[in-house]
């Protein structure tokens, strides 16, 4: 049964972003507060480059938007202000956030697929293309960079887009401190942090330790997440530097409330889904990772970068069924993974051309076991196998400036991805399902950016990329038989993009991008039962739409942000189990979404902010027979920041969902028994305080 139809985006979205009392020409430029109107980015360019100079749709979320009055638990709170990005907090920490870019990644029932995750140049996406946003260090973030469109294909497999968190490793003050916030549902977070500049300005060492916990909005959704993040950068000589990143995440026994049917949602939106209590559905995750990057300036025009990373990940997940049948893979998943990678990159500038060449290798080895779920305890073995995923990539990229204001960017990447499965559980009813699969694919893009007048840029670009299935997606066959789904094909996509970026007047910057993408062999969810998903290939799909953004500083007291997305994502050729889905919308992808923010700073120390997010109706299955209704919700925040001697004090208070709306925040695509819906919280209050002791 579909939920109510969408509410159309409210006119208040536009009005909230445009204070009538302060049009651009009325602003005294001398009163504008300093800001980066053309931020420098490294994503896509691989070296610091003004954002408007790239032939790509790339946005930044600066530190103020990440930290100011925000909880810093979920990166979705920051990503919603970027057009083309859907970032949903599922209120289910056993399954992570839902993050997609232009429809890439919308199929993920847990984790992030189709989008590359990076922190300070170190991959947080595994070699098979799966990543987790919970690993991002938001406390130490200087900015978030989001790359969309053709240029992202140069990052290889599963590059429907790129999200990179850049840490604050610039020289600055030395400090130590901590903070906490508390909220409803017994939610809260404590954090300790410290930072020190090395002697003689030779580098920075910083770190933070935090604990987040909540009983959750819904029954059976309790969570505890402990995180440790360390980062350091030091100068080794006149021409070399070293960067070190360490991340650790411990999230034990995170309860999984599952999805609800429309009837359950209407009856009690806070209840857990079918069998969540009977089988005590939950997940435990322990992840440790370290990465290092060494840069050597060979000359004034050439440099070399060598990077390496490695880590471990352990997962234990209890699903909502027993999995006791002899040919079942079990209702308990036990995963033990080791992963590592290395990269070599050379950059050289010769006249008007910057050349970049690189070689990358990544490998992941895991032992996957399955056990019977005896109502919340692990029983007999039903699966035991070793999985290996590896990729080796060679790439070349060039940026040519043929004349002032003109930039041409092009590149190619050759990728080899290999999967190997060794079955250790072979019985009379469960045959040997060992096997292997290898893919070789080339990615390429070409783009032109032209400055048509000072501060006004137009660009056009085209690219071809691909996306292989992840180990989790080949783990189970869609027909329910034992063994792996090695027949799953990689998806191939072609994208064209035309964009405009401009500094309209002092304090005002806007962007508009149109795009079209065609995908062959799109990887889609075939079914989702009790927390386990199986996958298949659709014939062809297409996406086309536009994205718009407007960042404005109206005066020293008023500033606003507006981000709009219209995306038409449909099946062009897809018939499954006798059902014809041609022309249907891709599930999990909203057609329209918007974000607006208005901030008032009447005094130097404090501010008041209003945030608004609107999302169109969300199809929940391939048949488009079930939808989550559209919604528009407002959030209000107050913040204070000031220095008192050597102490810096930050405080905030938030009211989320001010109007106390009952809505569905996300859907589980193609969930069995129509358990599609994951309700968002009604009105919630939170407040926090942070103290830092500075030494100048």
N, C-alpha and C positions, 0 to 999 in steps of 0.2 A: 504494500500500500504506500503510494508516494506521500511525502509530506507536503504541506502547503506550498504554493508557488512562490517564487522569489519576490522580495520587496525590491522595487526599482531603486537604484542609487539615488540618495536624497540630494536635493539641491543644496542642502546645508553643507555638503562636502566642499562645494566650490565657494560658498559664502564664507565658510570657516577659514578658508585659506586666503581670503582677500579682504582685509580690513578696509572698509570704505573710507575711513578717515585718512588713509595714507597711500596714495597712488605713487608710482615710482618717481614721477617728475617733481613731486612735492618734497622728496627726501633731500636733506642737506647731506651731501656725500661726506663732509667732514665729521658728521656725527655718527657715521656707520661704525659699528664695532669691527675690529679686524676679523677677517674670515678668509678661508681658502676657496675662492670662487672657481678656480680651475685646479682641483687637487691633483697631486702627482700620484701615479699608480705604477705598480710593477707587474700586476696580473695582465697577461696578454703581451706586454712589451718586453717583459723579463729584465728591464732596467727602468729606473725612474723616468717617467714620461708624463707630460701634462695630459690629463684625461681627454680634453677636447681634440688633441692632436692625433688620436688613434681612430682608425676606420672601424669602430666597434661601439656597441652599446655596453659601456662599463660605468658603474656607479660606485660611489664610496659612501659608507656610513661612518662618520667621524666619531671620535671618542666621546664627545658631548652627548650624542644621541644614544650611544651604547650605555653610558654610565648615569646620565642625569635623570634621577627619579625612576630608574629601572631596577628590576630585581636581579638581573644578570645570571639567571639560571638557564634560560632558553634563548638561543640566538634568533628564534622566530620573532621576539619582541623588537629586534633591530631590523630584520629583513623585510618586514611588512611594508616599510617605507620605500622599497625598491620596486619599480614597475617590472612586470614580467615574472616576478617571483611569487609563488604561493608558499607560505610558511605557516603551518597550522600546529598549534599546541594541542595535542590529542588528549591531554589530561590523563595520559597513560604512559608512565615512564618506563614500563616494561617493553614498549615498542618504539621509543624515541619519537622525534618530531616527524611531521610530514613536510618535506621540502621538495619543490619542483620548480623548474625554470622553463617557461614556455611549453609546459606539458611534459618535459623530460623528468622522470622520477616520480610521476604521479601514481605509478603502479605499486610503489613500495608499500608493503604492509608493515614493515619494520625497517629501521635504518634508512639510509639514503642511497638511491640507485640513480644512475644516469647523470649525476652531477659530481664533479671533482671537488673534494674538500682538501684544503691546504692550510697549513699554519707556518708562516715565515719560511716558505719555500720547501717545507717538509710535508710529504703527503700524509693525510689522514684517511685517504681512501685506499682500501686494500688492493692488491694486484688484480683481483677479480672484478673490481668496480663497486664494491660495497663500502659505505662509510657510516660513521656515527657522529652526529653534531655535538653530543655530550662531551666530546674530547676538547672542544674549543675552549681556550682560556680567555674568557670575556673580561675578567678583572684586569688583565695585563694588556688588553687590546688598545692599540693606537687608532686603528681603523679597520673596517671590513671592506673588501673589494669584491664586487660581483660582476663577472663578465658573462655576457650572453651573446649568442649568435655565432657566425662563422669563425671568428678568431679563436673561440674556445676549442675547436677541433684539434688545434695544434697541441693540446694537452693529452691527446691520445684516446684510449678506450674509455667509454662512458663519459664523454665530455659534451653533454648537452648544455653545459654551463659550468662555470668555475666560481667557487666561493673561497676566498682566502682571507684569513685573519692575520693582520700584521701587528706584531707586538711592539710595545713602546720600549725600544732599546737605544733611544737617543740620549746623549748626556743630559743630566738634569739634577735635581736635588736628591739628596740622600734622606730617606725617611723610613719609619716603621710605624705600623698601626694595625687597626682592625675595625671590624664593623659587624652589625647584625641587622636583620629585619625580621619582623614577625607579621603574620597574617592569619586569616581565618583557616578553618580546617586543620588547626594545629600546624600550620606551615611556618617555616622559619629557616633562616640561613645565617651562619656565622662564618666570618672570613678573617684571616690574619695575613698580613702582607709586609714585605720589606724590600728595600731597594737601596743600592749603594753604587756610587761612581767609583771606579778604580782610580788609583793615584795617577796624577799627571794626565788625567783625561784619557786614559788608555782603554776605557771600556765601562761596561755596566753589568751588574749582577742583580737579579731581581727574582722574587718568587712569591707565591701565595698558597695558602692552605685553607680549604673551605669544607663545610658540611651543610648540605641542604636536606631537609626532611619535611614530610607532609603526610597527613592521613588521607589526603585526596578529597576532591569534591564528591566523588562517587564511592560507594561502599566497595571494599576490597580493592583499594588502589593506593595503599600505603607505600611510601618510598623513602629511602635514605641514600644519599649520594655523597661520597667523600672524594675530594679531588685535591691533587697536589700538582703545582705547575712551577717549573724553574726555567729561567732563561738567562742567557749571558752572552755578551759580545765583548771581545777584546782585540786590541791592535797588537799584532805579533811583531811588526817591524814597520818600516816606512811604507811598504807596499802590500802587506797582507793582513787579514783579519780572520777571526774565528768566531762562529756563532753556535751556541749550544741550546737545545730545547729539550726539556724533559716533561712528560705528562703521565700522570697516574690517576686512574679512576677506579673506585670500588663501590659497587652498587649491589648489595646483597638482598636477596629475597624481595624483590620489587613485585608487588601484587599486580595482577593483570585482570581488570574488570571486564574485558571483552566488549563487544559491541551489543547494541540493543536492537530489537525489532521496533517498528513503528508503534505497535500496540504497547510494548513495554515502555517505550519512551513516553507515551501519553499517560500511562498508569503511574510510573515512578521513574523519573529520569536519573535518579541517583542510584538505582539498584544495579547489581552486576548482571552480566549476561548469563545465558544458559550454561550450566555446568561449571561456572567459575568457582563456586564454593565447593561443589561436589568433588572436583579434581584439584582444588587448591592451586589454581593457575598462577604462575609466578615466574620470574626470571632473575637470575643472579649473573652479574657481569663484573669481571675484574680485568682491567686493561692497563698495561704499562708500556711506555714507548719513549725512546730517546732518539734524537737526531742531531747531527753536526754538519756544519757547512764551512768550508775553508775557501777564502777568496784571495787570489794573488793577482796583483796588477803587474802584468808583464811589461807594459810600457804605458805611456800616456793614452794610447788608443786601443790597447788590448788587455784583456783580463781572462783569468781562468777560475772556474768555480768547481769544487769537488764536494759532493755531499753524500752522506750515508745515514741510514736510520734502521732501527730494528725494535722489535718488541714482542710481547706475548698477549694473548687474549683468551680468557676462559669464560664460557657461557654454560649455564645450566637452566633449561626452560621446561616447565611443566605445562602441557597443553590440556585442552578441555575434552579429552577423550582418553580411553585406556590404551589403545594400540596393542591389545593383547593377541590379536589374530596372528597366526603363524607367519603369514606373508606381510604383516604390517611392519612399519619402521619404528613403531613404538610411540607412546604418548609423552615420553620424556626425552629431551635432546640434551646431550652432553658433548660439548665442543671444547677442544684444547688446540689453540692455534699459535704458531710461531711465524713471524714475518720479518722480512728485511729487504732493503733496497739500497741502491747506490746510483749516483748520477755524475756525469762529467759534462761540463759546459764551457765552451770558449766563445768569447765575444771580441770582435775586432771592428774598428771603424776605419774605413778607407775612403777618404773624400766624403761624398754625400751619402755613402751606403754604410749601414751598420749590419754586420753579419753575425749570426748566432748559430752555432752548431752544437749538438748535444747527443749523448748516449745515456740511456736509462735502463736499468734492470731491476725488477722487483719480483719477489717470490713469497708465497704463503704456503705453509704446510700445516695441515690440521688433522686431528683424529676426531672423527664424528661417530658417536655411539648413540643408540636409541634403546630405551627401556620401557617396559610396561608401566603405565601410570596407575598404581594401586591407590586411587583416591588420595593423591598427594604425596605418595612415597614411591621411590623407584623400585621396580621389580625385575623380572627376567629380561635378559638381553634380547633385542629384536633387530639391532643393527650395530655393525662395528666395521669401520672402514677408514682408510687413510686417503686424504684428498690433498692434491698438490695443484696450485695455480701459479703460473709464472708469466711474466711479460718482458719482452726485450724490445726497446724502441730506439730508432735512430731518427734524428730530426735536424732540419735546417730551416732557418728563418732569416729574412732580410727586411730592413727598413730603409727605403730610399727617399731622399728629399731632392727631387729633380729641380725644384725652384722654390723660392721662399713661399711658405704657406701651403705647399703641396707635399703630401706624404703617401708613399705607396708601401704597403706591407704585404708580404707573401711568405708562404712556407709550406713545407711538406713534412710528413711524419710517416715512417714505416713501422708497423707494429706486428709483433708475433705474440700471440696469447696461447697458452697451452694449459689444458686441464688433464689431470690423471687421477684415476680412482682405483684403489686396491681394496677389494672386498675381503674382509676378514671373517665375515659371518656367513658361512656356507653350510646349509643343511639340506635334508632331503626335500623340504618344501621351499627352501630359499636358495636358488642357484647362485653361482658366482656371477656377480654383476660388475666385475672389474672392467675398466675401459679407459679410453683416452680420447681427447679431441684437441685439435690445434687449428687456430685461425691466423691467417695472414691478411692484413688489410693496410691500405694506404689512406692517409688523411691529407687534405690540402685545402688552402684558402688563399684568396687574393682580395685586397681591399685598397681603396683610394679615399683619402681625406683631403678636402680642399678648404682653405680659409677664404671664403668669398668676400668677407669684409672683416675688419679687426674684431676679433672675438666671436665671429659667426662661422661655423664650420658645417659642411655637409659631407657625408660619406656614403659609399656604396661598397658592398662586399659580398662574396659568395664563398661557400665552403662545402666540403664533403667529409663526413665522419662516420663513425660506427660505434656500436655498443654490444659487447658480448654479454651473455648471461653470467650471473654471479654463481659462486659455488652453492649458495642457498637456493638459487633458482633451478639448478640442475640436480638438486638433491633428491627430488621426489617426482615421480612420473604422474602426469595428469589423469591417466586411466586407473590409478589406484593400485597398480601392480608393483611388486617389489623392484628395486633397482633405481638407477639414476636416469635423469632425463637428458641424456647426451645428444638426443636428436634436436634439441633446441638450437636454433640458428641465431647468429648475431644480427642485430638490426643495423640497417644502413640508412643514412639520412643526408639529404642535400638541402642547404639553407641559403636563401638570398635575403639581403637586408639593405635598406635605404634609411639614412638617419640624418638628423639635424640637431646640432648643439650650439647654444649661443648664450653669451652674456648680454642680456637685453639692455639693461641700464645698470648703473652702480647698485649692487646688492641684489640683482635679479638674474637668475640663470634658469634656462629652460632647455628641454630636450624632447624630441619627437622621433620615434623609430617605427618603421613598418617592416614586416618580415613575412616570409613564406617558407615553410619546411615541408618536404615530402619524405616519408619514411617507408622503407620496404622491410618486411619481416619484423614489424614492431613486436616487442616482447610484452605480452599482456598476461594478466592474472586469469588463469583458467578456472580456479576455484579457491575458496578460502574456508577451511573447516577447523574450528576450534583453535585458531591461532596459527595453523599451518597453511601455507599457500603453495599452489602448484601453478606452472606457467606454460604458455604456448605462444606460438607465433601467429600474429594477424598478417593478412596479405599486404595491405597498404593502408597507410593513414596519412593525413595531411593536417597542417596547422598554418593558419595565417592570422595576422592581427596587427595591432599597433600598441605602443607604449608611450606614455607622456609623463613628464615630470616638470615641476616648477618649484624652485627653491628661492625664497624671497626674504630679504631683510628690509622691512618697511621703514624702520627708524631704529634708534638705539634701544627702544623698548619692545618693538614688535617684530616677530619673524614667523614664517610659515613654510610648510612643505605640502605639496600636493603630488600624488602619484596615481596614475590611471592606467588600467590595462583592459584591452578588449582582445579576446583570443577565441578563434573558432577552431576547435580541434575535433576531427571526425574520423571515423572508419570509412575508408574508400572501398576497400575490398576485404571483407572478413565474414566468413561463414564458419560456424562452429556447432557441432552436435546437431546439425540440421537447421540451425537458426541463422537467419540472414541479418547481419548487423550493419550492412552497408548504409551509410548516411547517418548513423547514430553518433552522438557525441562521445568522446573518450571519457570514461568514468574518472572521477576524482579531479577533473579540470574545470574550474569555473569559467564561464564565458566573459564575465565582467567582474572586476574588482577595483577597489579604490582605497586610498589612504590619505588622510588629511591631518595636519597638525598646526595648531596655532599656539604660539608661546608669547607670553607677556612678561617683561622684566622691568617692573616699576622701580626697582632699586638694584644696586649693584650686587647685593648678596643673595637675593632670592628671586624666584620665578614661579609662574603659574602656567601649566600647559594643558591643552585639551587635544586629545587624540580621537580620531574617528576612523573606523574601518568598515567597509561595506563589501560584501561578497554575494555574487549571484547564486542562483540555485545550482546544486552540485549533483550531477548524476552519480548514482551509487553502483550501477551495474552496466554491463555491455548492452543489455536490452533497453536501457533507459526507461525501465518500468518503475524505478524508485528514485526519488530525489530528496536531498536535504534542502529545505527551504532557504532562500536567500535571507540575509540579515544585514543590519547596520547597527553597530555598537559604539558607544563613546566611553572613553576613559579620561579621568581627570587626575592631574598630579600637581603637587606643590613641592618645591625644593629650596634648600638653603645651602649656601657655601660661602665660607668666610675664613680668614686667617686671624687668629688671636695669638700674637706672639709667635712662638715656634710651632703652634698647633694649627692644623687645618681641620675645620669642622664641616661635615656634610650631613644633611638631614633631608628626609623626604617623607611624604605621605601620598598614597594612591587610593583612588576608588576606581576599580575596574568594572565595566558594564554598569555605568551610572544609572541607566534606565531600568535595570533589573530584568533584562530581556531573557527569555528562555529560547535558546537556539542550539542548533547542532554545529559544532565547530569543525568536525571532520567526519569522513566516512571510511569504512573498510570496504575496499572495492571487491565486488563479487562475493561477499561473505555468504556462507551457507546459512540456510534457515532464515534468510533476510535479516541477519544481525548486522546491518550496515552502519548504524548510527552511534557516534561518540559525542554525547552532549557536552557543551561548554558550561562553565560555572555561571550562575547568576551573579548578582552584585557581590563584590568582594572588596575588603579593606585591607591595607597593609601599610606599614610605616617602618622606617629604618634610620640608623645613625652610623656614621663612620668617622673615626678620629685618626689623624696622622700626626706624628711628631717629626718635624723636619730639622735637619742639620744643614746649614748652608755651607 
